[in-house]
């Protein structure tokens, strides 16, 4: 019911949606009363009084038929337009909230499930707003109008309608309670299937390499079979619900017909009035049948929306704060003052009481084993996370007083595994700044050692690269990422070992370009190679979230501590992944 209230709230918040549905249902109810009255009069005139129906009455009857069709079409059209607006608004809200949650959240979720949620999940709401909500509004108005009118003209028939209507709703609720659980399982299994299938596609090369294709195909088949079985159970319940509703409606109509027939025989009711009420009875139960047919679609939408609202309600790790302080043009110092951070659901802190200063013109390297907190510290600096304790200060100003969006504009980030979007190389460069000139782009590509490679491509800078540049080598993707960092020309540079995937010759060339890029900036390097660590002015060795050692290369080696343990003969790595 909580989810249903939220979904109904979206319909309520959409301007004019529910009132418009109510207006059309009221108009349809009025037309139905006129239509059934005219039909009873025509039949009564012909069969009881043996006279031809009046031409004016026939024209009115024809107009009610057309009027009812037009109102129903207008109602359906209006519901479809409002559904599109609701889905678009919800998709935009989810996308914006996902951006606020940041990459730390998306890395912890299954990509396939998120894609299924934002695409298939939102589309499941289409029937909810185009069929279920209009049927729900219609069942509130049309039966109420017919019941009140019937009680006014024949209280006995009206009483039957008044009693049987809620009974049918009660049966629908009983069946719906059981069907809701099955529908929830169905959606959960569909999300699992989507995630599994995407995982297989992404790891197809690995499956072929290890000869595990057949086994994984069997797993996909098994998952598909479980989804098929759950779907069949849902359909069984849906068919059972339809049968129960048809049976209940038929029995109710029979009750109305029997008591009218007996009263006609006894002369307690005139023929036209009895026929009028008998014609109204199916119209009274028609909205119940329609709601029963669309109730399954409503449950599917509710099941899919549980995770949608779960995502929307997920707390953003950093508070979105209105900018109170203008970001200074020149960064003099970034200071970590007693910063600690603990991930949600984790008992041990990822970082503990970090005190660190970053100043322009210096290179700071982070070293440590896997899980020591290097990536967490970088994510705090990128404002993807907010400290659990302590503060991060920019020129003495707390990060909490600075807009994170504007702050990230001052950062150039070169990850170990850079991402590129499906489009041209030029499009991926223009993401940095749409107003960058072609000369600046070529200069940055030249400094990154990728200009000549781009010119050899079929369309040069207009060559389409697939999602994440999957057809390019790791070294080529890394150099494109470094070129983007040159283009941004930001005062703060974060490098996640940008040369780790390059061949020795390219690594040497890029290392020279990187040294130029590091000049007069605040540079933070997540270090993996000894060569990178040696060039740093200061090395911070993290261990279990704490700063264990700090100093330059020679100082740390002389300490004969954790850092010196990373260095082994013939090994150029400092140990540990970010």
Secondary structure by P-SEA (a helix, b strand, c coil): caaaaaaaaaaaacccaaaaaaaaaaaaaaaaaaaaaaaaaaaaaaccccccccaaaaaaaaaaaaaaaaaaaaaaaaaaaaaaaaaaaaaaaaaaaaaaacaaaaaaccaaaaaaaaaaaaaaaccccccaaaaaaaaacaaaaaaaaaaaccaaaaaaaacaaaaaaaaaaaaaaaaaaaaaaaaaaaaaaaaaaaaaaaaaaaaaaacaaaaaaaaaaaaaaaaaaaaaaaaaaaaaaaaaaaaaaaaaaaaaaaaaaaaaaaccccaaaaaaaaaaccccaaaaaaaaaaaaaaaaaaaaaaaaaaaaaccccccccccccccccccccccccbbbbbcccccccccccccccccccbbbbbbbcccccaaaaaaaaacccccccccccccccccccccaaaaaaaccccccbbbbccccaaaaaacccccccaaaaaaaaaaaccaaaaaacccccccccccccccccaaaaaaaaaaaaaaacccbbbbccccccccaaaaaaaaaaaaaaacccbbbbbcccaaaaaaccbbbbbccccccccccaaaaaaaccccccccccccccccccc
